[in-house]
Amino acid sequence: MKHFRVGGHRLQFRAEAFNLTNTPFLGESNAVIDSPNVGLIRSTRGTPRQMQFSLRYSF
């Protein structure tokens, strides 16, 4: 968060980040022995990187 003065008013800038490094949380591996995909991980859990920015002008 950063505050700026614009005349007699105030401008606020905000930035938020979730999972900033974009680290994957791997899902479960395929445990069916007869499957040709045994041991493969084909999904991830959780959300990918999310960022949001906002401006607020107060007068």
Rosetta constraint file for C-alpha pairs under 8 A:
AtomPair CA 1 CA 12 HARMONIC 6.96 0.50
AtomPair CA 1 CA 13 HARMONIC 5.60 0.50
AtomPair CA 1 CA 14 HARMONIC 4.44 0.50
AtomPair CA 1 CA 15 HARMONIC 6.52 0.50
AtomPair CA 2 CA 12 HARMONIC 5.75 0.50
AtomPair CA 2 CA 13 HARMONIC 5.21 0.50
AtomPair CA 2 CA 14 HARMONIC 6.58 0.50
AtomPair CA 3 CA 10 HARMONIC 6.88 0.50
AtomPair CA 3 CA 11 HARMONIC 5.81 0.50
AtomPair CA 3 CA 12 HARMONIC 4.56 0.50
AtomPair CA 3 CA 13 HARMONIC 6.45 0.50
AtomPair CA 4 CA 10 HARMONIC 5.80 0.50
AtomPair CA 4 CA 11 HARMONIC 5.06 0.50
AtomPair CA 4 CA 12 HARMONIC 6.27 0.50
AtomPair CA 5 CA 9 HARMONIC 5.92 0.50
AtomPair CA 5 CA 10 HARMONIC 4.73 0.50
AtomPair CA 5 CA 11 HARMONIC 6.24 0.50
AtomPair CA 6 CA 10 HARMONIC 5.70 0.50
AtomPair CA 6 CA 11 HARMONIC 6.78 0.50
AtomPair CA 8 CA 59 HARMONIC 7.52 0.50
AtomPair CA 9 CA 57 HARMONIC 7.49 0.50
AtomPair CA 9 CA 58 HARMONIC 5.95 0.50
AtomPair CA 9 CA 59 HARMONIC 4.87 0.50
AtomPair CA 10 CA 57 HARMONIC 5.94 0.50
AtomPair CA 10 CA 58 HARMONIC 5.16 0.50
AtomPair CA 10 CA 59 HARMONIC 6.57 0.50
AtomPair CA 11 CA 55 HARMONIC 6.99 0.50
AtomPair CA 11 CA 56 HARMONIC 5.67 0.50
AtomPair CA 11 CA 57 HARMONIC 4.61 0.50
AtomPair CA 11 CA 58 HARMONIC 6.29 0.50
AtomPair CA 12 CA 55 HARMONIC 5.61 0.50
AtomPair CA 12 CA 56 HARMONIC 4.98 0.50
AtomPair CA 12 CA 57 HARMONIC 6.44 0.50
AtomPair CA 13 CA 53 HARMONIC 7.46 0.50
AtomPair CA 13 CA 54 HARMONIC 5.87 0.50
AtomPair CA 13 CA 55 HARMONIC 4.75 0.50
AtomPair CA 13 CA 56 HARMONIC 6.61 0.50
AtomPair CA 14 CA 53 HARMONIC 5.59 0.50
AtomPair CA 14 CA 54 HARMONIC 5.17 0.50
AtomPair CA 14 CA 55 HARMONIC 6.47 0.50
AtomPair CA 15 CA 51 HARMONIC 7.35 0.50
AtomPair CA 15 CA 52 HARMONIC 5.86 0.50
AtomPair CA 15 CA 53 HARMONIC 4.53 0.50
AtomPair CA 15 CA 54 HARMONIC 6.63 0.50
AtomPair CA 16 CA 51 HARMONIC 5.73 0.50
AtomPair CA 16 CA 52 HARMONIC 5.39 0.50
AtomPair CA 16 CA 53 HARMONIC 6.52 0.50
AtomPair CA 17 CA 49 HARMONIC 7.44 0.50
AtomPair CA 17 CA 50 HARMONIC 5.78 0.50
AtomPair CA 17 CA 51 HARMONIC 4.41 0.50
AtomPair CA 17 CA 52 HARMONIC 6.56 0.50
AtomPair CA 18 CA 49 HARMONIC 5.91 0.50
AtomPair CA 18 CA 50 HARMONIC 5.20 0.50
AtomPair CA 18 CA 51 HARMONIC 6.38 0.50
AtomPair CA 19 CA 23 HARMONIC 6.77 0.50
AtomPair CA 19 CA 47 HARMONIC 7.79 0.50
AtomPair CA 19 CA 48 HARMONIC 6.69 0.50
AtomPair CA 19 CA 49 HARMONIC 4.93 0.50
AtomPair CA 19 CA 50 HARMONIC 6.73 0.50
AtomPair CA 20 CA 49 HARMONIC 5.69 0.50
AtomPair CA 20 CA 50 HARMONIC 7.31 0.50
AtomPair CA 20 CA 51 HARMONIC 7.91 0.50
AtomPair CA 21 CA 49 HARMONIC 7.33 0.50
AtomPair CA 22 CA 48 HARMONIC 6.02 0.50
AtomPair CA 22 CA 49 HARMONIC 5.10 0.50
AtomPair CA 23 CA 48 HARMONIC 7.94 0.50
AtomPair CA 24 CA 44 HARMONIC 6.54 0.50
AtomPair CA 24 CA 45 HARMONIC 7.59 0.50
AtomPair CA 24 CA 48 HARMONIC 7.49 0.50
AtomPair CA 25 CA 44 HARMONIC 5.59 0.50
AtomPair CA 25 CA 45 HARMONIC 5.38 0.50
AtomPair CA 25 CA 46 HARMONIC 6.64 0.50
AtomPair CA 26 CA 41 HARMONIC 7.12 0.50
AtomPair CA 26 CA 43 HARMONIC 6.42 0.50
AtomPair CA 26 CA 44 HARMONIC 4.43 0.50
AtomPair CA 26 CA 45 HARMONIC 5.94 0.50
AtomPair CA 27 CA 41 HARMONIC 6.36 0.50
AtomPair CA 27 CA 42 HARMONIC 7.25 0.50
AtomPair CA 27 CA 43 HARMONIC 5.20 0.50
AtomPair CA 27 CA 44 HARMONIC 4.69 0.50
AtomPair CA 27 CA 45 HARMONIC 5.56 0.50
AtomPair CA 28 CA 41 HARMONIC 6.19 0.50
AtomPair CA 28 CA 43 HARMONIC 7.58 0.50
AtomPair CA 29 CA 38 HARMONIC 7.47 0.50
AtomPair CA 29 CA 39 HARMONIC 5.20 0.50
AtomPair CA 29 CA 40 HARMONIC 5.25 0.50
AtomPair CA 29 CA 41 HARMONIC 4.45 0.50
AtomPair CA 29 CA 42 HARMONIC 7.32 0.50
AtomPair CA 30 CA 37 HARMONIC 6.55 0.50
AtomPair CA 30 CA 38 HARMONIC 5.05 0.50
AtomPair CA 30 CA 39 HARMONIC 5.04 0.50
AtomPair CA 30 CA 40 HARMONIC 5.62 0.50
AtomPair CA 30 CA 41 HARMONIC 6.52 0.50
AtomPair CA 31 CA 38 HARMONIC 5.76 0.50
AtomPair CA 31 CA 39 HARMONIC 6.17 0.50
AtomPair CA 32 CA 38 HARMONIC 5.89 0.50
AtomPair CA 33 CA 38 HARMONIC 5.85 0.50
AtomPair CA 34 CA 38 HARMONIC 7.44 0.50
